[in-house]
Amino acid sequence: MRLKKGGEKQARSREEGERRVRSREGGERVGIVFNVGEFVFSNMPWHTVDHILFPLCVDEQWVMARLSFKDRLIYVYDSMSDAAFRAKINSSVDVYRFIIPLFLLILNFFGKRNDIQLNNGPYKNKALVDPFNVMMIKDLPSQRAADRGIYVALFAERFICGSNVVDNECDVNTHRIKFGSLLWKYDKMKLEKHITSES
């Protein structure tokens, strides 16, 4: 995560980013550019990464999703194993699977990626605006509804660190303490160094 000192600098930076987009595109694509990571200040542009992790809030419950550009898939990590809830997840994910390809096309995402073969593999016989496929990850550790947020953070951490996301060993209380401690240390560091986040 990138940090900046001082709120004024942060506001100016965001305004400059919006101005650059407006001057380049006449102002109509500002929302799209921000949504697809071109000017998200605490993130990297999407064309520089292979995966995007994002939480989904479905019926006041948290689920983790992972967009894979190379696989042309949205992976969904939900460990409740409830068929009725999975139908609600699919309905929520549908919005992303249909709109993200449109954003990527408008922003010339694939023109910035020479490592994705549009005529082979998962992109073969697909139009750039075709919706992404969705895959529900199976054999995840089971959980209670109150543990969903911890599991979302845990799945994200395990994926980022390259460890097995579907490992069934999970002590929820240990992870609650760990994540709470990490947030406390982060906040303390920001206070001591007079740093504000850009997001």
Summary of the structure (lengths in Angstrom):
residues: 199
radius of gyration: 18.9
end to end distance: 9.5
largest distance: 54.4
contacts: 495
relative contact order: 0.15
helix: 49%
strand: 16%
